[in-house]
Amino acid sequence: MKNSYLRAYWFLSNAFIYCISIALAIGLYILPSNIDRPTFSIIIVSIFLTFLVAVYQTFKIIEWLREGKL
């Protein structure tokens, strides 16, 4: 398998980003309900952005696998 270290790096970093977005969502669920509105919106935006980064990275990995670059 060519570029096995590079492939492992991209897969593990992608899994890590998914774990971060899931952890942020769980943290939002566990936090007390009396958090203020700006903090709540910052958390929601960070969850959304980390999820978008993870999805974009997943599509890039799939594209690289199809092209044989990874």
Backbone bond lengths (Angstrom), bond angles and torsions (degrees), N, CA, C in turn:
res aa  C-N    CA-C-N  psi(-1)  N-CA   C-N-CA  omega(-1)  CA-C   N-CA-C  phi
1 M - - - 1.459 - - 1.529 108.14 -
2 K 1.305 116.56 122.09 1.451 118.72 -179.55 1.523 110.62 -82.38
3 N 1.316 114.50 148.68 1.466 122.03 179.20 1.530 112.48 55.58
4 S 1.315 117.20 44.04 1.460 119.57 -176.48 1.527 111.77 -66.81
5 Y 1.319 117.44 -35.14 1.467 119.38 177.99 1.521 111.18 -68.61
6 L 1.312 116.09 -40.46 1.459 120.28 178.44 1.524 110.96 -65.13
7 R 1.318 115.97 -41.02 1.465 120.69 178.13 1.527 110.91 -63.44
8 A 1.325 116.67 -44.15 1.469 120.44 178.99 1.520 110.92 -64.35
9 Y 1.330 116.92 -38.89 1.458 120.48 178.34 1.526 111.28 -61.11
10 W 1.323 117.65 -47.19 1.463 120.21 -177.65 1.520 111.80 -67.88
11 F 1.338 117.54 -39.61 1.459 119.68 178.97 1.523 111.31 -66.73
12 L 1.333 117.23 -43.03 1.462 120.02 -179.30 1.529 112.09 -68.82
13 S 1.325 116.77 -38.77 1.464 118.33 177.86 1.521 111.35 -67.19
14 N 1.327 117.28 -34.85 1.456 120.57 177.31 1.527 110.43 -67.08
15 A 1.322 116.93 -43.18 1.468 120.36 177.55 1.527 110.66 -63.48
16 F 1.324 116.78 -36.75 1.464 120.70 178.83 1.527 111.10 -64.76
17 I 1.316 117.64 -40.73 1.467 120.39 179.28 1.524 110.82 -67.06
18 Y 1.338 117.43 -39.13 1.467 119.42 174.54 1.521 110.78 -62.02
19 C 1.324 117.58 -40.68 1.467 120.89 178.40 1.519 111.56 -63.88
20 I 1.324 117.32 -37.89 1.463 120.63 177.70 1.524 110.70 -63.60
21 S 1.334 117.45 -44.70 1.465 119.10 -178.95 1.525 111.18 -67.14
22 I 1.332 117.32 -36.38 1.466 120.24 176.59 1.522 110.43 -67.73
23 A 1.338 117.15 -40.55 1.464 120.64 179.01 1.524 111.19 -64.78
24 L 1.317 117.78 -37.83 1.465 120.18 176.54 1.525 111.12 -65.00
25 A 1.326 116.88 -40.27 1.466 119.87 178.97 1.523 110.83 -66.28
26 I 1.324 117.18 -41.56 1.468 120.73 178.02 1.525 110.36 -66.05
27 G 1.341 115.99 -40.21 1.455 119.65 177.30 1.514 112.45 -61.86
28 L 1.303 116.76 -37.14 1.460 120.38 177.12 1.525 110.61 -66.23
29 Y 1.321 116.18 -37.12 1.462 120.04 179.33 1.525 111.51 -69.91
30 I 1.327 116.46 -36.36 1.467 120.58 -176.59 1.523 112.38 -79.74
31 L 1.329 117.69 -28.28 1.459 120.75 -178.35 1.527 110.72 -57.26
32 P 1.317 116.08 150.15 1.468 118.70 176.71 1.527 111.47 -60.82
33 S 1.296 115.12 154.10 1.465 119.71 -175.67 1.525 113.00 -75.90
34 N 1.324 117.74 -3.30 1.464 119.40 -177.20 1.529 112.71 -99.26
35 I 1.325 117.53 29.68 1.461 118.83 175.88 1.521 108.91 -76.81
36 D 1.312 115.02 149.46 1.462 118.65 -177.01 1.521 111.35 -76.78
37 R 1.286 115.29 163.26 1.461 121.81 -172.39 1.535 113.93 -64.28
38 P 1.333 120.69 -43.11 1.474 118.77 179.47 1.535 112.56 -62.91
39 T 1.321 117.33 -38.40 1.455 120.16 178.34 1.519 110.65 -65.49
40 F 1.303 116.60 -41.28 1.463 121.07 178.72 1.522 111.04 -61.99
41 S 1.321 117.55 -43.52 1.463 120.05 -179.16 1.528 111.28 -68.73
42 I 1.326 118.02 -34.87 1.468 120.94 176.98 1.514 110.23 -64.45
43 I 1.315 117.26 -42.02 1.466 121.08 179.64 1.529 110.24 -65.91
44 I 1.316 117.71 -42.95 1.464 120.95 179.61 1.532 110.51 -63.03
45 V 1.319 117.36 -43.49 1.460 120.84 178.90 1.524 110.95 -64.64
46 S 1.329 117.98 -40.38 1.463 120.06 179.47 1.524 111.55 -67.59
47 I 1.323 118.01 -37.26 1.468 120.69 175.18 1.523 109.93 -62.34
48 F 1.320 116.90 -46.64 1.459 121.58 -179.11 1.525 111.26 -62.71
49 L 1.322 117.72 -43.87 1.461 120.52 -178.46 1.525 112.33 -68.48
50 T 1.323 118.03 -40.73 1.468 118.93 178.31 1.516 111.01 -66.84
51 F 1.325 117.19 -35.55 1.458 119.34 176.71 1.529 111.06 -66.97
52 L 1.334 117.58 -40.21 1.466 120.50 177.48 1.529 111.41 -63.70
53 V 1.319 117.26 -40.02 1.465 120.84 177.86 1.522 110.24 -63.44
54 A 1.327 116.89 -42.04 1.462 120.64 -179.92 1.528 111.38 -65.35
55 V 1.302 117.34 -41.95 1.469 120.57 179.43 1.529 110.42 -67.05
56 Y 1.331 117.36 -42.32 1.460 120.52 177.60 1.524 110.82 -61.63
57 Q 1.330 116.20 -43.10 1.457 119.80 179.39 1.530 110.99 -65.26
58 T 1.304 118.17 -36.35 1.458 121.19 177.13 1.528 111.30 -62.21
59 F 1.331 116.45 -45.00 1.463 119.51 178.87 1.524 111.97 -65.95
60 K 1.335 117.66 -35.61 1.464 120.29 176.61 1.531 110.47 -65.96
61 I 1.314 118.12 -40.54 1.462 121.36 178.41 1.526 110.25 -63.45
62 I 1.323 117.08 -43.72 1.467 120.56 178.67 1.526 110.39 -62.70
63 E 1.331 116.40 -41.98 1.465 120.18 178.78 1.526 110.76 -63.56
64 W 1.329 117.88 -42.93 1.473 120.90 179.20 1.520 111.49 -65.74
65 L 1.331 116.71 -36.09 1.469 119.03 178.26 1.530 110.95 -66.65
66 R 1.313 117.51 -39.55 1.467 120.66 178.51 1.528 112.38 -66.99
67 E 1.332 115.94 -35.27 1.465 119.77 -179.95 1.517 112.32 -81.55
68 G 1.320 117.54 -12.05 1.458 121.20 -179.73 1.525 113.51 83.22
69 K 1.301 117.56 13.80 1.465 120.30 179.79 1.521 112.32 -79.96
70 L 1.312 116.94 -21.44 1.458 120.49 -175.21 1.498 110.43 -119.19
